[in-house]
C-alpha cells in the first residue's frame, strides 16, 4: 500500500491544515506534523510560543477544539520559494467565539518546512485578533 502522505507537496499539507481548521476538524491535525517537529508562534504571549513534538501539538489542538473558537481561512496568497521543502502562505482567519456574538479577524503568515508530507518546522505569525461586525447573511 502506498503512503499518500509522502506524495503531498508542502503546499498540499498547508492547504490541508487550513481546510481542516476551517471545518473545525481539530482531532487529527497533529498527525500532519513529524514526531520531532518544532512550531514557533513568535507573537504568542503564552506557552504556545514554542511547541515541540507531535504530542505538544495534539494538546494545543485539543485546547482549540474545546475553546469554542471557530476559524475560517480566506484570501490565501501562496509565495513560491526556491526550496522545494518550504511553503509560505499569507491569509486571514475570520473567527467567532468563544461567545456566539464575538467576531474577529486575524492576519496570518505561515512559513513551513515539510518533508515526506510531514511538517518538520513551522513559524506561524498570527496578528492580534481585531474585532469586526458580525457577517450579514442574505
LORO-123570 format. One record per atom (N, C-alpha, C, CB): x, y, z; residue in one letter. Coordinates in steps of 0.05 Angstrom, whole numbers, padded with zeros to 5 digits, always signed. Atoms other than C-alpha are relative to their C-alpha. Glycine has a CB too. Example, Ala and Ser with C-alpha at 12.3 -4.5 7.8 and 13.67 -1.06 7.14 Angstrom:
BEGIN
+00018-00024+00000A
+00246-00090+00156A
+00018+00024+00000A
-00020+00001+00025A
-00016-00024-00001S
+00273-00021+00143S
-00015+00022+00014S
+00009+00009-00029S
! end
This chain:
BEGIN
+00017-00024+00000X
+00000+00000+00000X
+00018+00025+00000X
-00019+00000+00024X
-00015-00024+00003X
+00027+00068-00020X
-00008+00021+00022X
-00003+00013-00028X
+00005-00021-00020X
+00034+00122+00034X
-00004+00026-00015X
+00024+00003+00020X
+00006-00024+00015X
-00002+00181+00002X
+00011+00025+00013X
-00030+00003-00003X
-00012-00023-00014X
+00028+00227+00055X
+00025+00009-00014X
+00005-00007+00029X
-00026-00007+00011X
+00096+00225+00021X
-00003+00013-00027X
+00018-00024-00003X
+00004-00012+00026X
+00067+00247-00046X
-00012+00028+00002X
-00018-00018-00017X
+00012-00026-00003X
+00036+00310-00017X
+00022+00021+00000X
-00017+00002+00025X
-00019-00022+00000X
+00072+00375-00032X
-00003+00016+00026X
-00004+00018-00025X
+00003-00017-00023X
+00086+00425+00023X
-00025+00018-00002X
+00025+00018+00003X
+00025-00016+00003X
+00030+00468-00006X
-00025-00016+00006X
-00001+00012-00029X
+00023+00018-00006X
-00018+00409-00003X
-00004-00004+00030X
+00005-00028-00013X
+00002+00005-00029X
-00001+00398+00071X
-00011+00025+00014X
+00028-00006+00011X
+00011-00024-00012X
-00013+00471+00089X
-00029+00005-00007X
+00018+00024-00008X
+00028-00003+00009X
-00077+00473+00048X
-00017-00019+00016X
-00002-00006-00030X
+00015+00019-00016X
-00100+00411+00086X
-00005+00011+00028X
+00015-00027+00002X
+00004-00012-00026X
-00088+00445+00153X
-00020+00023-00001X
+00027+00011+00011X
+00019-00022+00002X
-00126+00508+00131X
-00028-00011-00005X
+00008+00019-00022X
+00026+00012+00005X
-00183+00465+00105X
-00012-00012+00026X
+00001-00021-00022X
+00009+00014-00024X
-00187+00424+00169X
-00007+00020+00022X
+00021-00019+00010X
+00006-00020-00020X
-00183+00485+00215X
-00026+00014-00008X
+00023+00021+00002X
+00024-00013+00009X
-00237+00519+00173X
-00025-00016+00003X
+00003+00009-00029X
+00023+00018-00004X
-00282+00458+00181X
-00002-00010+00029X
+00003-00024-00019X
+00000+00008-00028X
-00268+00452+00256X
+00007-00029+00004X
-00028+00006+00013X
-00010+00028-00003X
-00233+00385+00246X
+00027+00002+00014X
+00002-00014-00028X
-00024-00004-00016X
-00182+00391+00302X
+00013-00026+00008X
-00006+00015+00025X
-00009+00025-00013X
-00175+00318+00324X
+00024-00013-00013X
-00022-00019+00001X
-00022+00014+00013X
-00124+00295+00272X
+00021+00019-00010X
-00011-00016-00023X
-00019-00019+00011X
-00086+00359+00257X
+00029-00006+00009X
-00007+00028+00009X
-00027+00006-00009X
-00026+00337+00299X
+00014-00021-00017X
-00001-00009+00029X
-00012+00021+00018X
-00016+00279+00250X
+00013+00012-00025X
-00022-00020-00008X
-00013-00013+00023X
+00006+00329+00197X
+00029+00007+00007X
-00015+00026-00007X
-00026-00009-00010X
+00069+00342+00239X
+00018-00025+00005X
-00003+00016+00026X
-00019+00021-00007X
+00132+00300+00246X
+00003-00003+00030X
+00028+00006-00013X
-00004+00005-00029X
+00148+00269+00314X
+00017+00022+00013X
+00012-00027+00005X
-00019-00020-00012X
+00205+00319+00327X
-00005+00028-00010X
+00028-00008-00006X
+00005-00027+00011X
+00171+00380+00297X
+00004+00022+00021X
-00029+00001-00011X
-00002-00024-00017X
+00183+00449+00324X
-00018+00021-00012X
+00030+00010+00003X
+00018-00020+00009X
+00128+00501+00318X
+00004+00025+00017X
-00030-00009+00001X
-00004-00026-00014X
+00141+00574+00335X
-00023+00019-00007X
+00027+00012-00007X
+00020-00022+00003X
+00087+00627+00345X
+00014+00025+00012X
-00028-00007+00014X
-00016-00022-00011X
+00133+00687+00353X
-00015+00022+00014X
+00016+00012-00022X
+00016-00021-00012X
+00077+00735+00371X
-00017-00009+00024X
-00018+00013-00021X
+00017+00011-00022X
+00044+00690+00423X
+00011+00010+00027X
+00000-00031+00000X
-00008-00010-00027X
+00044+00712+00496X
-00005-00022+00020X
-00016+00025+00007X
+00005+00022-00019X
+00032+00643+00526X
+00018-00023-00008X
-00030-00009-00001X
-00017+00023+00004X
+00061+00573+00525X
+00000-00010-00029X
-00010-00023+00018X
+00000+00008+00028X
+00043+00565+00452X
+00022+00013-00017X
-00027+00006-00013X
-00022-00013+00014X
+00102+00609+00434X
+00020-00020-00012X
+00016+00019+00020X
-00017+00022+00011X
+00143+00545+00425X
-00012-00026+00007X
+00029+00002+00013X
+00012+00027-00004X
+00113+00476+00415X
+00019-00020-00013X
-00029-00001-00013X
-00020+00020+00010X
+00160+00417+00408X
-00012-00028+00001X
+00026+00001+00016X
+00009+00027+00001X
+00137+00349+00385X
-00030-00002-00007X
+00005-00014+00025X
+00027+00005+00008X
+00073+00319+00359X
-00020+00000+00023X
-00002-00027-00015X
+00018+00001-00023X
+00044+00308+00429X
-00007+00028+00009X
+00013-00016+00023X
+00006-00028-00007X
+00050+00382+00445X
-00020+00013-00019X
+00027+00017+00001X
+00020-00010+00019X
+00013+00397+00381X
-00027-00012+00004X
+00010-00006-00029X
+00026+00013-00006X
-00041+00347+00398X
-00014+00015+00023X
+00003-00030+00007X
+00011-00014-00023X
-00052+00382+00465X
-00009+00028-00008X
+00020+00001+00023X
+00006-00026+00010X
-00051+00450+00431X
-00026+00000-00016X
+00023+00011-00018X
+00024+00001+00017X
-00104+00430+00380X
-00024-00009+00017X
+00004-00019-00023X
+00022+00008-00018X
-00146+00395+00435X
-00010+00025+00015X
+00010-00021+00020X
+00008-00025-00014X
-00146+00462+00472X
-00019+00016-00019X
+00025+00016+00008X
+00017-00016+00019X
-00174+00497+00409X
-00027-00014-00004X
+00014+00003-00026X
+00025+00014+00004X
-00226+00443+00399X
-00019+00004+00023X
+00006-00031-00003X
+00017-00004-00024X
-00252+00455+00470X
-00006+00030+00005X
+00014-00012+00024X
+00001-00028-00006X
-00246+00531+00467X
-00025+00014-00008X
+00023+00014-00012X
+00023-00014+00011X
-00309+00548+00429X
+00007+00020-00022X
-00014+00015+00022X
-00008-00017+00023X
-00269+00586+00377X
-00004-00014-00026X
+00030+00008+00003X
+00003+00011+00027X
-00282+00576+00304X
+00016+00018-00019X
-00030-00003-00009X
-00016-00015+00019X
-00234+00598+00249X
-00005-00008-00029X
+00030-00003+00007X
+00003+00006+00028X
-00243+00603+00174X
+00021+00016-00015X
-00029+00008-00010X
-00021-00013+00016X
-00184+00617+00128X
-00011+00011-00026X
+00023-00020-00006X
+00009-00013+00025X
-00195+00665+00070X
+00023+00016-00012X
-00025+00018+00004X
-00020-00017+00014X
-00155+00705+00019X
+00028-00011+00002X
-00001+00028+00012X
-00026+00013-00001X
-00098+00655+00017X
+00017+00009-00024X
-00002-00031+00001X
-00020-00008+00020X
-00037+00681-00021X
+00024-00018+00004X
+00008+00030+00001X
-00023+00019-00002X
+00018+00629-00036X
+00024+00014-00011X
-00006-00025-00016X
-00025-00011+00009X
+00090+00650-00043X
+00019-00022-00007X
+00013+00019+00022X
-00018+00021+00009X
+00137+00607-00083X
+00028+00005+00011X
+00001-00001-00031X
-00027-00002-00009X
+00207+00593-00058X
+00018-00018-00018X
+00003-00008+00030X
-00018+00018+00014X
+00269+00560-00088X
+00005-00026+00014X
+00026+00015-00006X
-00004+00025-00016X
+00270+00508-00033X
-00025-00017-00002X
+00006+00008+00030X
+00024+00017+00004X
+00223+00450-00050X
-00013-00009+00026X
+00007-00024-00016X
+00012+00008-00025X
+00211+00436+00024X
-00014+00023+00014X
+00021-00011+00019X
+00011-00024-00013X
+00189+00507+00041X
-00025+00010-00013X
+00021+00022+00001X
+00025-00012+00010X
+00119+00535+00035X
-00006+00024+00017X
-00023-00021+00001X
+00008-00025-00014X
+00095+00605+00053X
-00027+00007-00010X
+00021+00023-00006X
+00027-00009+00007X
+00023+00627+00055X
-00008+00023+00019X
-00020-00023+00002X
+00012-00022-00015X
-00009+00693+00077X
-00030-00004-00003X
+00010+00028-00010X
+00029+00003+00000X
-00083+00692+00095X
-00012+00016+00023X
-00008-00029+00000X
+00015-00012-00022X
-00136+00719+00141X
-00018-00021+00012X
-00016+00025-00009X
+00019+00017-00014X
-00173+00679+00193X
-00024+00018+00008X
+00012-00014+00025X
+00024-00011-00011X
-00245+00700+00204X
-00008-00017+00024X
-00024+00003-00021X
+00005+00016-00024X
-00262+00679+00275X
-00026+00007+00014X
+00022+00002+00018X
+00022-00005-00018X
-00321+00672+00321X
+00006-00014+00027X
-00027-00010-00012X
-00002+00013-00026X
-00324+00656+00395X
+00021+00012+00018X
+00006-00029-00004X
+00017+00022-00010X
-00320+00636+00447X
-00029+00007+00003X
+00011-00010+00025X
+00028-00008-00001X
-00383+00677+00455X
-00012+00001-00029X
-00004+00028+00013X
+00011+00002+00028X
-00431+00667+00395X
+00000+00027-00015X
-00028-00010+00002X
+00001-00026+00013X
-00434+00742+00382X
+00027+00014-00002X
-00019+00019+00015X
-00028-00011+00001X
-00358+00752+00384X
+00011-00007-00028X
+00018-00012+00023X
-00011+00003+00027X
-00329+00762+00314X
+00026+00015-00002X
-00021+00009-00022X
-00026-00013+00003X
-00258+00778+00296X
+00013-00010-00026X
+00018-00006+00024X
-00017+00009+00022X
-00207+00773+00240X
+00029+00002+00010X
-00004+00017-00026X
-00028+00002-00008X
-00133+00756+00246X
+00017-00006-00024X
+00003-00021+00023X
-00018+00005+00022X
-00080+00764+00193X
+00021-00021+00008X
+00013+00027-00009X
-00020+00021-00006X
-00030+00706+00188X
+00019-00003-00023X
-00014-00026+00007X
-00020+00008+00019X
+00033+00685+00152X
+00014-00024+00011X
+00020+00024-00007X
-00013+00025-00009X
+00058+00613+00158X
+00023-00005-00019X
-00021-00023-00001X
-00024+00007+00015X
+00128+00594+00137X
+00008-00028+00011X
+00024+00021+00004X
-00003+00028-00009X
+00137+00518+00140X
+00022-00014-00017X
-00026-00015-00002X
-00017+00019+00014X
+00188+00465+00122X
-00014-00027+00002X
+00030-00001+00011X
+00014+00025+00001X
+00155+00400+00100X
+00016-00020-00016X
-00029+00004-00013X
-00014+00022+00014X
+00187+00334+00081X
-00016-00025+00003X
+00029-00004+00012X
+00016+00025+00000X
+00153+00269+00061X
-00028+00003+00011X
+00015-00021+00015X
+00028-00004-00008X
+00085+00300+00074X
-00004+00007+00029X
-00015-00024-00006X
+00003-00007-00028X
+00100+00319+00147X
+00014+00026+00005X
+00012-00022+00017X
-00011-00026-00007X
+00114+00387+00177X
+00023-00004+00020X
-00022+00019+00013X
-00024+00002-00017X
+00185+00390+00206X
+00004+00024+00017X
+00024-00005-00018X
-00005-00026-00013X
+00188+00463+00225X
-00020+00020-00009X
+00030+00009-00006X
+00020-00019+00007X
+00137+00518+00227X
+00004+00026+00015X
-00028-00011+00005X
+00001-00026-00012X
+00137+00592+00240X
-00027+00012-00008X
+00025+00019-00010X
+00028-00009+00005X
+00065+00615+00247X
-00003+00028+00012X
-00021-00019+00012X
+00003-00028-00008X
+00059+00691+00250X
-00029+00008-00001X
+00017+00019-00018X
+00028-00007-00002X
-00010+00710+00275X
-00003+00027+00013X
-00015-00022+00016X
+00004-00026-00011X
-00031+00781+00286X
-00021-00002+00023X
-00010+00020-00022X
+00021+00000-00021X
-00075+00800+00345X
-00027+00000-00013X
+00004+00025+00019X
+00028-00001+00010X
-00149+00788+00334X
-00011+00028+00001X
-00018-00020+00016X
+00014-00026+00002X
-00186+00850+00311X
-00029-00004-00001X
+00010+00017-00024X
+00029+00003+00001X
-00260+00855+00328X
-00012+00011-00026X
-00012+00014+00025X
+00015-00009+00024X
-00306+00861+00268X
-00029-00004+00005X
+00010-00016-00025X
+00029+00003-00001X
-00380+00867+00258X
-00008-00029-00009X
-00015+00021-00017X
+00010+00027+00008X
-00420+00802+00252X
-00006+00000-00030X
-00025-00007+00016X
+00005+00001+00029X
-00425+00779+00180X
-00030+00002-00005X
+00011-00027-00012X
+00029-00003+00007X
-00491+00797+00146X
-00007-00023-00019X
-00005+00027-00015X
+00009+00022+00016X
-00529+00738+00118X
-00025+00008-00016X
-00007-00025+00017X
+00023-00008+00018X
-00577+00746+00059X
-00023-00018+00004X
+00009-00001-00030X
! end
